[in-house]
Amino acid sequence: MNSSIGIFDSGVGGLSVWMEIDRLLPYESIVYYADNANCPYGEKTQTEVIEYSAKITQFLIDKGCKIIVIACNTATSQAIDYLRKTFDIPFVGIVPAVKQAAINSKTGVVAILATAGTLKSKKFNDTRKEFSGNAEIILVEAGELVDIVENGLQGTVQSGKVLSKYIDPLMKRHIDHLVLGCTHFPFLIEDIKTITGNSVILDDPAPAIAKRTKFILENENMTASPENKKQIEFFASGDIKPLKNLVENIAGIKSWMRFNDER
């Protein structure tokens, strides 16, 4: 019960999911792995993504994790089926919130920002076709935004210029929902809002992923007790500094946090 929740992403983006899980499950220990040496996954082949994901999964299992959250849209869409067949542990994946956006759209025009790896995957396209309803779905490949977040450029002129390149044409098409199809993108919400104002709803799947994780743990009687000696460990396959800086910026320095450079 008091074993850790494992979370992994290609970099710092999955911290948007970690924050929601930590908020919803305050007694749980967590092991977070950022594969920033291989980031971004969206530019990799499916074979490579599966290889990276399987290696990280084994690492998290060796750390004693009881459930693994794939906080990466590309890894979910390209590797989760393989992981579920290969490893005897519950997995929670993440997919862009197409259904939520399509149902709630008033203009009937919804845009999805995502990486190439997500947009070309069969799992994503099956989901899009099933849940898009009568809404017009505009797909926007925006892998460039991953580098903005990985390099800590949120709130800069460069971030604004790159976002405008993607979002300005969407505003002309009267979108009223913008689906954040990569876990890096919630860290750009404030920058996005400077362009969209209050006219566009930003759909972030992280809260739903946290709820799903909580449901599985409760259903399997695996939730940590309030007496659990909580510890959160962060690992990075590349430079740990970007991960450490972002964690400390959004959560502060807490006694139960540990940072480990795996290079």
Summary of the structure (lengths in Angstrom):
residues: 263
radius of gyration: 17.7
end to end distance: 30.5
largest distance: 53.3
contacts: 951
relative contact order: 0.20
helix: 48%
strand: 17%
